[in-house]
Amino acid sequence: MLSKRNWKQWPSDMYWARAVGRMGRRFGSDLLGGLVYTKEELEDVDDYEGGYGGDGAGYETTTKREIDPGKDLMTGAVAASTKEAVDELNAKMHAVNNHVDWPALIGLCVKAQFEVENRSELTEGLRNEWWLRLRNAVAKLETFEFDGETAASPVEVKTAFVWAFPKFDGDIPMLETPVEVKAEADDEPAPLPTPTDEEKARLEEEAQSAQFGD
């Protein structure tokens, strides 16, 4: 890259731009929508390294670097960290397999990856990382075809979570009875109150008055 004209003429500006771009992807990938690169960055990758530069003749021009589940937000992953995002992720996990003991699995992954007993021991930075890894694990799992089945197998769940939490290599905890995810209260119509006899009489009287114009 240092042989290119823009790097020779404006080295400090080029270093600055690359540093800002890398910082944005590492610390704000959820705000940027995942992997975001400038046109110049893509052009500066050597053709013969399988990158984007030149005309790409004879090379795969759509090649992207491998996603780091601890730094990059995978496409399709839950993007926010709000209560609504937590509820969305919980629904996604139970949708792919409601026999998995998800809280137990998350606890095992956190313990293995960060060498702590529970999440309360994590620093703020590590809490952000485990949440990013968890979102990526579920997004990765959703890309599987589940071998024609409607639910992910324990092997597939383990594959996705080992990818997101490389230090985890245990068994997937399963439940004997599947968990039923109840709909949110806002999604269910509120039952109508049963009127009393007095209210019924008053309503009938009002209806007759309206009908006959009294």
C-alpha positions as CSV (number, residue, x, y, z in Angstrom):
1,M,0.0,0.0,0.0
2,L,2.9,2.4,0.7
3,S,3.8,2.4,-3.0
4,K,0.4,3.9,-3.9
5,R,0.2,7.6,-4.7
6,N,-2.2,8.6,-2.0
7,W,-0.2,6.9,0.7
8,K,3.0,8.6,-0.5
9,Q,1.5,12.1,-0.7
10,W,-0.8,12.1,2.4
11,P,0.7,9.4,4.7
12,S,-0.6,11.0,8.0
13,D,-4.1,11.4,6.6
14,M,-4.2,7.9,5.4
15,Y,-3.0,6.5,8.7
16,W,-5.6,8.6,10.5
17,A,-8.4,7.5,8.3
18,R,-7.5,3.8,8.7
19,A,-7.2,4.2,12.4
20,V,-10.6,5.8,12.7
21,G,-12.2,3.2,10.4
22,R,-10.8,0.3,12.4
23,M,-11.8,1.9,15.7
24,G,-15.3,2.4,14.5
25,R,-15.7,-1.3,13.4
26,R,-14.2,-2.6,16.6
27,F,-16.1,-0.4,19.1
28,G,-19.2,0.6,17.2
29,S,-19.9,-2.2,14.8
30,D,-23.5,-2.4,16.0
31,L,-24.0,1.3,15.1
32,L,-22.3,0.9,11.8
33,G,-24.4,-2.2,10.9
34,G,-21.6,-4.7,11.0
35,L,-18.6,-4.8,8.6
36,V,-18.2,-1.4,7.0
37,Y,-15.3,-0.5,4.7
38,T,-14.6,2.6,2.6
39,K,-14.1,2.3,-1.1
40,E,-10.4,3.2,-0.7
41,E,-9.9,0.4,1.9
42,L,-11.3,-2.2,-0.5
43,E,-9.2,-0.9,-3.4
44,D,-6.0,-1.0,-1.3
45,V,-6.2,-4.8,-0.6
46,D,-3.8,-6.7,-2.8
47,D,-5.5,-8.5,-5.7
48,Y,-3.3,-11.6,-5.2
49,E,-4.4,-11.8,-1.5
50,G,-7.9,-12.5,-2.6
51,G,-9.1,-9.0,-2.0
52,Y,-11.1,-6.3,-3.8
53,G,-8.4,-4.3,-5.6
54,G,-8.1,-3.9,-9.4
55,D,-10.5,-5.5,-11.8
56,G,-10.5,-8.8,-9.8
57,A,-10.0,-10.9,-12.9
58,G,-9.8,-14.5,-11.9
59,Y,-10.5,-13.8,-8.2
60,E,-13.5,-13.9,-6.0
61,T,-14.5,-10.2,-5.7
62,T,-17.0,-10.8,-2.9
63,T,-14.5,-12.4,-0.5
64,K,-14.8,-10.9,3.0
65,R,-12.6,-11.5,6.0
66,E,-13.7,-13.9,8.7
67,I,-16.0,-12.3,11.2
68,D,-14.5,-12.0,14.7
69,P,-17.5,-12.8,17.0
70,G,-15.9,-10.8,19.9
71,K,-15.5,-7.7,17.8
72,D,-17.8,-7.7,14.8
73,L,-21.6,-7.8,14.7
74,M,-22.8,-10.5,12.4
75,T,-25.5,-9.6,9.8
76,G,-28.9,-10.6,11.2
77,A,-27.8,-10.4,14.8
78,V,-29.9,-8.5,17.4
79,A,-28.4,-5.0,17.2
80,A,-29.4,-3.3,20.4
81,S,-28.9,-3.9,24.1
82,T,-32.3,-2.8,25.4
83,K,-35.0,-4.9,27.2
84,E,-36.8,-5.3,23.8
85,A,-33.5,-6.7,22.3
86,V,-33.1,-9.1,25.2
87,D,-36.7,-10.3,24.7
88,E,-36.1,-10.6,20.9
89,L,-33.0,-12.7,21.4
90,N,-34.7,-14.9,24.0
91,A,-37.5,-15.6,21.5
92,K,-35.0,-16.4,18.8
93,M,-33.2,-18.9,21.0
94,H,-36.4,-20.7,21.9
95,A,-37.5,-20.7,18.3
96,V,-34.5,-22.6,17.1
97,N,-34.7,-25.2,19.9
98,N,-37.0,-24.9,23.0
99,H,-35.4,-28.0,24.6
100,V,-32.1,-26.3,25.2
101,D,-31.5,-25.0,28.7
102,W,-30.4,-21.6,27.4
103,P,-29.6,-19.9,30.7
104,A,-27.4,-22.8,31.7
105,L,-25.7,-22.8,28.3
106,I,-25.0,-19.1,28.5
107,G,-23.6,-19.5,32.0
108,L,-21.3,-22.3,30.9
109,C,-20.0,-20.2,27.9
110,V,-19.4,-17.1,30.1
111,K,-17.5,-19.3,32.7
112,A,-15.4,-20.9,30.0
113,Q,-14.7,-17.8,27.9
114,F,-14.0,-15.3,30.6
115,E,-12.9,-17.7,33.5
116,V,-15.5,-16.3,36.0
117,E,-18.2,-18.0,38.0
118,N,-21.0,-15.8,36.8
119,R,-21.7,-12.6,34.7
120,S,-21.8,-10.4,37.8
121,E,-18.0,-10.7,37.9
122,L,-17.5,-9.3,34.4
123,T,-16.2,-5.8,33.9
124,E,-18.3,-3.5,31.7
125,G,-16.1,-4.1,28.7
126,L,-16.4,-7.9,29.1
127,R,-20.1,-7.7,29.6
128,N,-20.4,-5.9,26.3
129,E,-18.2,-8.6,24.7
130,W,-20.3,-11.5,26.1
131,W,-23.5,-9.9,24.9
132,L,-21.9,-9.4,21.4
133,R,-20.7,-13.0,21.3
134,L,-24.2,-14.3,22.4
135,R,-26.0,-12.3,19.7
136,N,-23.5,-13.6,17.1
137,A,-23.9,-17.2,18.3
138,V,-27.7,-17.0,17.8
139,A,-27.3,-15.2,14.4
140,K,-24.8,-17.9,13.4
141,L,-27.3,-20.6,14.5
142,E,-30.1,-19.1,12.4
143,T,-28.0,-19.4,9.3
144,F,-28.0,-23.2,9.6
145,E,-30.6,-25.3,7.7
146,F,-31.1,-27.7,10.6
147,D,-30.8,-30.7,8.3
148,G,-34.3,-30.3,7.1
149,E,-35.8,-30.2,10.6
150,T,-37.7,-27.4,12.2
151,A,-35.3,-27.2,15.2
152,A,-31.6,-27.0,15.6
153,S,-29.9,-30.1,16.9
154,P,-27.6,-30.0,20.0
155,V,-24.7,-30.5,17.6
156,E,-25.7,-27.5,15.6
157,V,-26.2,-25.4,18.8
158,K,-22.7,-26.4,20.0
159,T,-21.2,-25.6,16.6
160,A,-22.6,-22.1,16.7
161,F,-21.7,-21.4,20.4
162,V,-18.2,-22.8,20.1
163,W,-17.6,-20.5,17.2
164,A,-18.8,-17.5,19.3
165,F,-17.2,-18.7,22.5
166,P,-14.1,-20.6,21.4
167,K,-13.1,-21.6,24.9
168,F,-16.4,-23.4,25.5
169,D,-16.3,-27.1,24.6
170,G,-18.8,-28.7,26.9
171,D,-22.1,-30.5,26.3
172,I,-25.3,-28.6,25.5
173,P,-27.6,-28.7,28.6
174,M,-31.1,-29.9,27.6
175,L,-34.5,-29.8,29.3
176,E,-36.8,-32.7,29.7
177,T,-39.8,-30.5,29.2
178,P,-39.6,-27.9,26.4
179,V,-40.1,-24.2,27.4
180,E,-43.2,-22.5,26.1
181,V,-42.5,-18.8,25.4
182,K,-45.6,-16.9,26.3
183,A,-46.8,-14.0,24.2
184,E,-46.2,-10.5,25.7
185,A,-49.2,-9.1,27.5
186,D,-49.5,-6.3,24.9
187,D,-50.0,-9.0,22.2
188,E,-53.0,-10.5,23.8
189,P,-56.4,-8.9,23.7
190,A,-57.6,-7.8,27.1
191,P,-60.8,-9.6,28.2
192,L,-63.9,-7.5,28.3
193,P,-65.4,-7.0,31.8
194,T,-68.8,-8.6,32.5
195,P,-71.4,-5.9,33.2
196,T,-73.5,-6.1,36.3
197,D,-77.3,-6.3,36.2
198,E,-77.5,-2.6,37.0
199,E,-75.1,-1.7,34.2
200,K,-77.1,-3.9,31.8
201,A,-80.4,-2.1,32.7
202,R,-78.7,1.3,32.3
203,L,-77.3,0.3,28.9
204,E,-80.7,-1.0,27.7
205,E,-82.3,2.2,28.9
206,E,-79.7,4.3,27.0
207,A,-80.2,2.3,23.9
208,Q,-83.9,2.7,23.9
209,S,-83.6,6.5,24.5
210,A,-81.2,6.7,21.6
211,Q,-83.5,4.6,19.4
212,F,-86.8,6.5,20.1
213,G,-85.2,9.9,20.5
214,D,-86.4,10.5,24.1
